């Protein structure tokens, strides 16, 4: 091969595909675009509110089961900005509520900005905002409703006497 032929072969190999650096740049751009798309989907306030409602529902069912297993009365209070689980303990001057601190699922939880959890009713009656809803050791509890809300949406957590917590579909407020 002459000098022209060798030069032609080298040039044709270069134009036949992409270099490793070019492929890495394309993968980086695709990864950044996917990350931004995920961040935008995660920023949906309705999805965030529904995720918090599912988390609270799971914690409520866990607390009711734990009350039966430990033969203790547990309780929950939802204050708007968050919720906390309690345990009723006997004392010299009567029973008192103490915060649950020995269970990761039942730790006090602050709601994200613009999302609130409030107790709507217990046993068909409205209750005070700072009320603690008891979860009896017997496993037989009164039905109750807790609302998880955002400025635009609302999900209701409805508990039956068997401690099953159902979530309603998100509805506009």
Buried (B, 14 or more C-beta within 10 A) or exposed (E): EEEEEEEEEEEEEEEEEEEEEEEEEEEEEEEEEEEEEEEEEEEEBEEBBBBBBBBBBEBBBBBBBBBBEEEBBBBBBBBEEBBBBBBBEEEEEEEEBEEBEEBEBBEEBEBBEEBBBBBBBBEEEEBEEEBBBBBBBEBEBBEBBBBBBBEEBBBBBBBEEEBEBEBEEBEEE
